[in-house]
């Protein structure tokens, strides 16, 4: 019969690795079972307007505060001047995970500060 010459440190590291693996598997299973099933909640906020030689960039941050991921999340930005919509643009985010945010921008020919800028979510796809 052969004696076991495995160093104690190797046993400790093996046990720590097994424990970390078990915790990660358990956490993943818990997230799968306990994760919410509510819809994505997509909202956008204007961060700033930047003037360029080719127009006015409206930088936005879009957030998904919902419990599920949104794919192809589409936003519409409309510029209203004197009660009339004078310019509209759309922006699509390919992938917007739950409880996350992304940044993007609309490019307007007219200065959006000269009117009322409205940014709304238009739709999304369940991935």
C-alpha positions as CSV (number, residue, x, y, z in Angstrom):
1,X,0.0,0.0,0.0
2,X,1.2,3.5,-0.9
3,X,1.5,6.4,1.5
4,X,-0.2,9.7,0.6
5,X,2.4,12.3,0.2
6,X,0.1,15.2,-0.8
7,X,1.1,18.4,1.0
8,X,-1.4,19.9,3.4
9,X,-1.4,23.2,1.4
10,X,-2.6,21.3,-1.7
11,X,-5.5,19.8,0.3
12,X,-6.4,23.3,1.6
13,X,-6.3,24.9,-1.9
14,X,-8.4,22.0,-3.3
15,X,-11.0,22.4,-0.6
16,X,-11.1,26.2,-1.1
17,X,-11.6,25.7,-4.9
18,X,-14.4,23.2,-4.3
19,X,-16.1,25.6,-1.9
20,X,-15.9,28.5,-4.3
21,X,-17.3,26.3,-7.1
22,X,-20.2,25.1,-4.9
23,X,-21.0,28.7,-3.9
24,X,-21.0,29.9,-7.6
25,X,-23.2,27.0,-8.7
26,X,-25.6,27.7,-5.8
27,X,-25.7,31.4,-6.5
28,X,-26.4,30.8,-10.2
29,X,-29.2,28.4,-9.4
30,X,-30.7,30.8,-6.9
31,X,-30.7,33.6,-9.5
32,X,-32.4,31.4,-12.0
33,X,-35.1,30.4,-9.6
34,X,-35.6,33.7,-7.7
35,X,-34.9,36.1,-10.5
36,X,-37.9,38.4,-11.3
37,X,-40.1,37.8,-14.2
38,X,-41.4,41.3,-14.6
39,X,-41.0,43.2,-17.8
40,X,-38.1,45.4,-18.7
41,X,-38.6,49.0,-17.6
42,X,-36.8,51.2,-20.0
43,X,-36.4,55.0,-19.3
44,X,-34.0,57.5,-20.8
45,X,-32.5,60.7,-19.4
46,X,-30.8,63.5,-21.4
47,X,-27.2,64.0,-20.1
48,X,-26.1,66.9,-22.3
49,X,-26.3,68.6,-25.7
50,X,-23.1,69.0,-27.7
51,X,-22.9,71.4,-30.6
52,X,-20.9,70.1,-33.6
53,X,-20.3,71.2,-37.2
54,X,-22.8,68.6,-38.3
55,X,-25.6,69.2,-35.9
56,X,-26.4,68.9,-32.2
57,X,-25.7,65.7,-30.3
58,X,-28.1,64.9,-27.5
59,X,-26.3,62.4,-25.2
60,X,-28.6,60.2,-23.3
61,X,-28.4,57.4,-20.7
62,X,-31.0,54.7,-21.0
63,X,-31.7,52.5,-18.0
64,X,-33.5,49.2,-17.6
65,X,-34.7,49.0,-14.0
66,X,-36.8,46.0,-14.7
67,X,-36.2,42.3,-13.8
68,X,-35.7,41.0,-17.4
69,X,-33.4,41.9,-20.3
70,X,-34.6,43.9,-23.3
71,X,-33.3,43.3,-26.8
72,X,-33.7,45.9,-29.5
73,X,-34.9,48.5,-27.0
74,X,-36.0,51.5,-29.2
75,X,-36.2,55.1,-28.1
76,X,-37.8,58.0,-30.0
77,X,-36.7,61.6,-29.5
78,X,-39.0,64.4,-30.7
79,X,-38.3,68.1,-30.8
80,X,-41.3,70.3,-30.3
81,X,-41.1,74.0,-31.2
82,X,-44.2,76.2,-30.9
83,X,-46.5,73.2,-30.3
84,X,-45.4,71.5,-33.5
85,X,-43.1,68.5,-33.8
86,X,-40.3,69.7,-36.1
87,X,-37.8,66.8,-35.9
88,X,-37.8,63.1,-34.7
89,X,-35.1,60.5,-34.4
90,X,-35.0,56.9,-33.2
91,X,-32.2,55.0,-31.4
92,X,-32.0,51.3,-30.8
93,X,-30.0,49.5,-28.1
94,X,-29.3,45.9,-29.2
95,X,-29.0,44.6,-25.7
96,X,-30.1,46.1,-22.4
97,X,-29.6,43.7,-19.5
98,X,-31.8,43.9,-16.4
99,X,-30.7,46.5,-13.8
100,X,-28.3,48.1,-16.2
101,X,-27.7,51.3,-18.1
102,X,-26.2,52.2,-21.5
103,X,-25.3,55.5,-23.2
104,X,-26.0,56.8,-26.7
105,X,-26.9,59.9,-28.6
106,X,-29.3,61.4,-31.1
107,X,-28.1,63.9,-33.7
108,X,-30.4,66.8,-34.4
109,X,-30.1,69.3,-37.2
110,X,-31.9,72.0,-35.1
111,X,-30.8,73.0,-31.6
112,X,-32.9,71.0,-29.2
113,X,-32.5,73.7,-26.6
114,X,-34.7,76.0,-28.7
115,X,-37.8,73.8,-28.0
116,X,-39.1,71.0,-25.9
117,X,-37.2,67.7,-26.3
118,X,-39.2,64.6,-25.6
119,X,-37.5,61.2,-25.3
120,X,-39.7,58.1,-24.8
121,X,-39.3,54.3,-25.1
122,X,-41.0,52.8,-28.1
123,X,-40.6,49.1,-27.6
124,X,-38.3,46.1,-27.0
125,X,-38.0,42.4,-27.9
126,X,-37.8,39.6,-25.4
127,X,-34.4,37.9,-26.1
